[in-house]
Amino acid sequence: MSKGEVTGERLPFWTKLLYGAGDTGFSLVYTVLDVYLLYFLVTVVKLQPAYAAAAIFFGRTWDWINDPLVGYLTDHTHSRWGRRRPYLLWGPVPFGLAFVLMWWVPPIESQAWLAAYYGAAYLVFDALATVVSVPYLALTPELTADYDERTSLNMYRMGFSIVAGILGFAAPELANLGLFPDLKTGYVAMAALFALISAVPLWGVFAVARERPGYAPQAAASREGSLMADAIRWLRGRWLAAAGLAIYLIVWTALFYVLPRSRGALVAGATSWHDFVFYAGFLLPMALVVYRAFRRNRPFLFSIGIFLVTWTTIAVIQSILPFFITYWLDMESRMTEIMAVMFLSALFWLPFWEWFSRRHSKQAAYAAGMGSLILVLVALAVLPARAPFALVIVLAALAGIGVSTAHIIPVSIVPDAIEWEELRTGQRNEGMFYSMVSLMNKVASSVAVPWAALVLALSGFDESLGLAQPSSALTAIRLLVGLAPGVLMSGSIALALTYPLTRERHARIRRLLERRRARRQGVA
């Protein structure tokens, strides 16, 4: 038994297996979106990169409100199936249908209206995805309270996630099998198949997962200082602040998006430094609200910081890798092989990182894994054009070591902060906490991917030129694959090494909580 561990609470194999399988759908659809949506919009729909950036950004920005809202709703849902499970019963079908709409190419000629369609389709999809993903994630701390068993549970989940990711990387090949009249129809058929694969496992989670009645909000529990009470007290009487925020967003949009175009400084589809500032400006109010709501829970602030930086990095890499493989390595036809090797390697390394985190710590595992990924990405970025395929495959296999860490460790850190919150306030708000985790993932895509698209636009990338891209565009692609992710990962490693909640501290928190619950049961 690890030092400081409270109990040997273990989950049945079938619970781990079926819960882990539930992540298949989220990994599958978000892998396809994160890796290929920008590529699809630019090369199949023929949207200019600046319009594609706007569609992705506006489609995902709604989640900055949507995720906390769904988290609050699931924390306060009362039904015969519990707080989380009803959403897993009724949500999968609309979730799958919305994904199909993301890959339909409407008969619209206008670049602006095409961007508006994909922005709206993304908004609807993300809203419906949140309705099932937040309750699913919020089940993690309810299934087990054990520090290391949560890592084991997430190992099963990430195993399915990685396998689904490998399938997601095959999306272009499936769309281009020759079974359909054209490539656009092929993408719709691919989306329909993936929607079916995504929906079914969630019903398996509904069947096997059981919520803990003692974790539901209790009327007699102390609400003083709780997360929701903090937020309500802060919002009460601050309507001027809310109005100020609305004015800020309107003025910011006018200054850095509308005016440069209305004055003719930018032609349709063009971009400039104004666009980078415009997208960054939306992060400030969100950061202030998140800090205000969670400022008393330092472990959670650290954990969502680690999660945000990790998945911002992954979002940049995933969105640019298809361009790097196609336009620098000239290996578009072998893209699926390269991606499959990387993710099979990641799947192979999952048990190692679970063992390493048990033997040492989650923080040490994260630092070691992400450090290795930095080295591999730098090596990948300095590869010569049209490098030997064997060398690329070796680097892809080595990259899988760090990718495996990114999948298992950040999601294993988050649940421990929920006990910290319960000890401080007497309340558990898993839905709100995991809505923030979901939100961080989507913030990564809503800002990082548009920025990557804007860098492509400014570098002179032109899809119509094929492989004959200007040197500035090729340099930008290489920097986005190597230098930018390396800088971001260095920041996340620093956060992990200073994370305040160790195994021993978490064990002490659990002992205190068990004593408190025992006293409550004795009083009852």
Long-range contacts (C-beta under 8 A, 24 or more apart in sequence): 2-147, 2-148, 2-358, 2-503, 3-503, 3-504, 4-503, 4-504, 4-506, 4-507, 4-508, 5-146, 5-147, 5-148, 5-503, 5-507, 6-146, 6-507, 6-510, 6-511, 6-514, 7-146, 8-146, 9-144, 9-145, 9-146, 9-149, 10-144, 10-146, 10-149, 11-143, 11-144, 11-149, 11-152, 11-153, 14-208, 15-143, 15-208, 15-209, 16-152, 16-153, 16-156, 17-156, 18-201, 18-204, 18-205, 18-207, 18-208, 19-139, 19-143, 19-153, 19-156, 19-157, 19-205, 19-208, 19-209, 20-153, 20-156, 20-157, 20-158, 20-159, 20-160, 21-160, 21-201, 21-204, 21-205, 22-88, 22-136, 22-157, 22-160, 22-201, 22-202, 22-204, 22-205, 23-136, 23-157, 23-158, 23-160, 23-161, 23-164, 24-160, 24-161, 24-163, 24-164, 24-197, 24-198, 24-201, 25-92, 25-95, 25-96, 25-132, 25-164, 25-197, 25-198, 25-199, 25-201, 25-202, 26-129, 26-133, 26-136, 26-161, 26-198, 27-160, 27-161, 27-162, 27-164, 27-165, 27-168, 28-164, 28-165, 28-167, 28-168, 28-194, 28-197, 28-198, 29-99, 29-129, 29-168, 29-194, 29-195, 29-198, 30-441, 31-164, 31-165, 31-168, 31-169, 31-318, 32-168, 32-171, 32-194, 33-102, 33-445, 34-314, 34-315, 34-318, 34-319, 34-445, 34-449, 35-168, 35-169, 35-171, 35-318, 35-319, 35-321, 35-322, 35-339, 36-171, 36-172, 36-322, 37-102, 37-319, 37-449, 38-319, 38-449, 38-452, 38-453, 39-319, 39-322, 39-323, 40-103, 40-187, 41-118, 42-453, 42-463, 43-463, 44-105, 44-183, 44-184, 44-187, 45-105, 45-114, 45-118, 46-463, 47-111, 47-114, 47-115, 47-118, 48-111, 48-269, 48-457, 49-271, 49-453, 49-454, 49-456, 49-457, 49-461, 50-269, 50-270, 50-271, 50-275, 50-453, 50-454, 50-457, 51-111, 51-112, 51-114, 51-115, 51-269, 52-115, 52-118, 52-453, 53-271, 53-275, 53-279, 53-449, 53-450, 53-451, 53-453, 53-454, 53-457, 54-115, 54-119, 54-450, 55-114, 55-115, 55-116, 55-118, 55-119, 55-122, 56-118, 56-119, 56-122, 56-445, 56-446, 56-449, 56-450, 56-453, 57-119, 57-279, 57-446, 57-447, 57-450, 58-119, 58-122, 58-123, 59-118, 59-119, 59-120, 59-121, 59-122, 59-123, 59-125, 59-126, 59-446, 60-122, 60-123, 60-126, 60-442, 60-443, 60-445, 60-446, 61-282, 61-446, 62-123, 62-126, 62-127, 63-126, 63-127, 63-130, 63-438, 63-439, 63-442, 63-443, 63-446, 64-282, 64-286, 64-439, 64-442, 64-443, 64-446, 66-126, 66-127, 66-130, 67-130, 67-134, 67-435, 67-436, 67-438, 67-439, 67-442, 68-432, 68-435, 68-436, 68-439, 69-435, 70-130, 70-131, 70-134, 70-135, 70-431, 70-435, 71-134, 71-138, 71-429, 71-431, 71-432, 71-433, 71-434, 71-435, 71-436, 71-438, 72-228, 72-431, 72-432, 72-435, 73-431, 74-134, 74-135, 74-138, 74-431, 75-138, 75-217, 75-228, 75-429, 75-430, 75-431, 75-432, 76-217, 81-206, 82-210, 82-211, 82-216, 83-135, 83-138, 83-211, 83-216, 83-431, 84-135, 84-136, 84-138, 84-139, 84-142, 84-209, 84-211, 84-431, 85-135, 85-206, 85-209, 85-211, 87-131, 87-132, 87-134, 87-135, 88-132, 88-135, 88-136, 88-202, 88-203, 88-205, 88-206, 88-209, 89-203, 89-206, 91-128, 91-131, 91-132, 91-135, 91-202, 92-132, 92-198, 92-199, 92-200, 92-202, 92-203, 93-199, 94-128, 94-131, 95-125, 95-128, 95-129, 95-131, 95-132, 95-195, 95-198, 95-199, 96-195, 96-196, 96-198, 96-199, 97-195, 98-124, 98-125, 98-128, 98-129, 99-125, 99-129, 99-191, 99-194, 99-195, 99-198, 100-188, 100-191, 100-192, 100-195, 101-125, 102-191, 103-187, 103-188, 103-190, 103-191, 104-187, 104-188, 104-191, 105-184, 105-187, 111-268, 111-269, 112-268, 126-442, 130-435, 130-438, 132-202, 133-438, 134-431, 134-434, 134-435, 134-438, 135-431, 136-202, 136-205, 137-434, 137-437, 137-438, 138-430, 138-431, 138-433, 138-434, 139-205, 139-209, 139-211, 139-430, 140-411, 140-414, 140-415, 140-430, 140-434, 141-215, 141-415, 141-418, 141-419, 141-428, 141-430, 142-211, 142-212, 142-215, 142-430, 143-209, 145-419, 145-510, 147-416, 147-503, 147-506, 147-507, 147-510, 148-357, 148-358, 148-503, 150-412, 150-415, 150-416, 151-354, 151-357, 151-358, 151-362, 151-408, 151-412, 152-354, 154-408, 154-411, 154-412, 155-350, 155-351, 155-353, 155-354, 155-408, 157-411, 158-350, 158-404, 158-407, 158-408, 158-411, 159-347, 159-350, 160-201, 161-407, 162-343, 162-344, 162-346, 162-347, 162-350, 162-404, 162-407, 163-343, 163-347, 164-197, 165-343, 166-339, 166-340, 166-343, 166-344, 167-194, 167-197, 168-194, 169-335, 169-336, 169-339, 169-340, 169-343, 170-336, 170-340, 172-335, 172-336, 173-336, 214-517, 215-428, 215-430, 217-427, 217-428, 217-429, 221-426, 221-427, 222-425, 222-426, 222-427, 223-425, 223-426, 223-427, 224-425, 225-296, 225-424, 225-425, 226-425, 226-426, 226-427, 226-429, 227-293, 227-294, 227-297, 227-421, 227-425, 227-427, 227-429, 227-432, 228-427, 228-429, 228-432, 230-292, 230-293, 230-296, 231-292, 231-293, 234-292, 234-293, 245-285, 248-285, 249-282, 249-285, 252-278, 252-281, 252-282, 253-278, 256-281, 270-457, 271-454, 271-457, 271-458, 272-458, 275-454, 276-451, 276-454, 279-447, 279-450, 279-451, 279-454, 280-447, 282-447, 283-443, 283-447, 286-443, 290-436, 294-436, 296-424, 297-417, 297-420, 297-421, 297-424, 298-500, 299-416, 299-417, 299-420, 299-499, 299-500, 299-501, 300-414, 300-417, 300-418, 300-420, 300-421, 300-433, 300-436, 302-495, 302-498, 302-499, 302-500, 302-501, 303-410, 303-413, 303-414, 303-416, 303-417, 303-499, 304-414, 304-436, 304-437, 304-440, 305-492, 305-495, 306-366, 306-410, 306-413, 306-492, 306-495, 306-496, 306-499, 307-410, 307-411, 307-413, 307-414, 307-437, 307-440, 307-441, 308-440, 308-443, 308-444, 309-488, 309-489, 309-491, 309-492, 309-495, 310-370, 310-406, 310-410, 310-489, 310-492, 311-406, 311-410, 311-440, 311-441, 311-444, 312-443, 312-444, 312-447, 312-448, 312-488, 313-406, 313-485, 313-488, 313-489, 313-492, 314-403, 314-406, 314-444, 315-444, 315-445, 315-448, 315-449, 316-448, 316-449, 316-451, 316-452, 316-480, 316-484, 316-485, 316-488, 317-377, 317-481, 317-485, 319-448, 319-449, 319-452, 319-453, 320-452, 320-477, 320-480, 320-481, 321-481, 323-456, 323-461, 323-477, 324-380, 324-477, 324-478, 324-480, 324-481, 326-467, 327-467, 327-469, 327-473, 327-474, 327-477, 328-383, 328-385, 328-474, 328-477, 328-478, 329-383, 329-385, 329-386, 329-387, 329-392, 330-385, 330-386, 330-467, 331-389, 331-392, 334-389, 337-393, 338-392, 338-393, 338-396, 339-396, 341-393, 341-396, 341-397, 341-400, 342-396, 342-397, 342-399, 342-400, 342-403, 343-400, 343-403, 344-400, 345-396, 345-397, 345-398, 345-399, 345-400, 345-401, 345-403, 345-404, 346-400, 346-401, 346-403, 346-404, 346-407, 347-400, 347-404, 348-400, 348-404, 349-400, 349-401, 349-404, 349-405, 350-404, 350-407, 350-408, 352-404, 353-404, 353-405, 353-408, 353-409, 354-408, 357-408, 357-409, 357-412, 361-502, 361-503, 362-409, 362-412, 362-413, 362-496, 362-499, 363-496, 363-497, 363-499, 363-502, 365-405, 365-409, 366-405, 366-409, 366-410, 366-413, 366-492, 366-493, 366-496, 367-493, 367-496, 367-497, 368-405, 369-401, 369-402, 369-404, 369-405, 369-406, 369-409, 370-402, 370-405, 370-406, 370-489, 370-492, 370-493, 370-496, 371-402, 371-489, 371-493, 372-398, 372-401, 372-402, 372-405, 373-399, 373-401, 373-402, 373-403, 373-405, 373-406, 373-489, 374-402, 374-485, 374-486, 374-489, 374-490, 376-401, 376-402, 377-481, 377-482, 377-485, 377-486, 378-482, 378-483, 378-486, 380-481, 380-482, 381-478, 381-479, 381-481, 381-482, 381-483, 382-478, 382-482, 385-474, 409-496, 411-437, 413-499, 413-501, 416-501, 416-506, 417-501, 419-506, 419-509, 419-510, 419-513, 420-501, 420-509, 422-513, 423-509, 423-512, 423-513, 423-516, 426-516, 452-480, 455-480
